[in-house]
Amino acid sequence: MNRLTTVLVKGAGDLGTGVAWRLHRTGFRVIVTELAQPLVVRRTVAFASAVYDGEITVEGATARRAESFDAARDLTDVGIIPVLVDPETRAREFFAPRALIDAVMAKRNTGTRITDAPLVIALGPGFMPGVDCHAAIETQRGHNLGRVLWDCAAATNTGVPGEIGGKDTERVLRAPRDGTLEAIRQIGDRVIRDDVIARVADADVRAPFDGVLRGLVHAGLAVQAGAKIGDVDPRADRDMCFTISDKALAVGGGVLEAVLSWLAAQES
């Protein structure tokens, strides 16, 4: 059943990648769409990185940038996840997926409609099941993380990053001003408090505490003041920089449950 089912995932940051990875591993034909310059922080575990690098492999699953819809279809035939630069999601009309997953993570609906596919699933806040999607997936850390919501919206965005190793807001690196990002350190590097990690328009971005650099947006990107550009992990476990997070796996599991339960209901 799964091998004949095409799923389109809009957005391939760390959560979208967890979704695409879960679906791919269980046999679905997964197609990913992205922006021309995705502002992705956890680049080592994000299929969005294929936009810049051409190809990325995350925990055994390979994603490759596709330059056309036909090329994307050919990649799915050989078990590779195609990544299309397609901000308008025109791929929806070409592939007619049975399920569409909005993993843009904008904390609001940027254009997804409940009529975009037979099954439309949205991650996080900003969507109402029955109105602009069929189901939402809870993305807020806590008891309900990954839960499938068929009749209510996900929890409202708090604006506070989830706690990791006792750190929440302070673990997120933000652009000090508008400008082009220059990377000084690499993802996976161990850092100590006040180490210079990056520069934006000659303004230093420093490590807020000791740990490892878990994420940093692509060098050369133009960023706006206050934008999230990096992530320091106080747990200092370098391996975690190169594997899908517990949160992304939980959210991906929720999407997989929603898709499989919907397919089972269609075939009953």
Secondary structure, DSSP 8 states (H G I E B T S, - for coil): -GGG-EEEEE--SHHHHHHHHHHHHTT-EEEEEE-SS---S-GGG-GGGHHHHSEEEETTEEEEEESSHHHHHHHHHTT-EEEEE-TT-THHHHH--SEEEE----SS-SS--TTSSSEEEEESSS--BTTTBSEEE--SSSTTTT-EESSS------SS---BTTBSGGGEEE-SSSEEEEE-S-TT-EE-TT-EEEEETTEEEE-SSSEEEEEE--TT-EE-TT-EEEEEETT--GGGGGS--HHHHHHHHHHHHHHHHHHHHHH-
